[in-house]
Amino acid sequence: MTEEQKFERGTSLSIFGSDRREDFMALIFALAIAFGVYFFI
């Protein structure tokens, strides 16, 4: 029981190879939604 537990982030479910790319795409997607709401509603 002295073995350290690792936190599994679930990266196997991601369609991207790296977490950084996934975060960057999520940021761009969120900004696109924000601009759409700001300019069209």
N, C-alpha and C positions, 0 to 999 in steps of 0.2 A: 504493500500500500504506500510505499515511499515514492512510487513512480509519479512523476508530474503529469497532470492531465493537460492535454492540448485542446485548445478551442477550435472546433471545426467550423470554418466559415462558410462551407457549402459551395465552394468554388466549382465543384463538379457540375453544378446545375447551371452555371453561367454559360452564355453563348460566346463570351470573350475569353481570350487566352490569359489576360492579365487583369488584376483588380484595378490597376490605374486606368486602363482603357475603358473598363466598365464604368468607373466613376466619372470619367471625362464625358462619355456618351450620355450618362444620366444628367450631368450638368447641362449639356447642350440641349437635351430634350426638355428639361425644366425651363431653361431660358426661352426656348421656342414657344412653349405654352404660355409663359408669362408675357412675352411680347404679343402673342396672339390675343390674349385676354385684354391687354392694355390698349391695343390699337383697334380691335374689331368689336369690342363690347362696350 
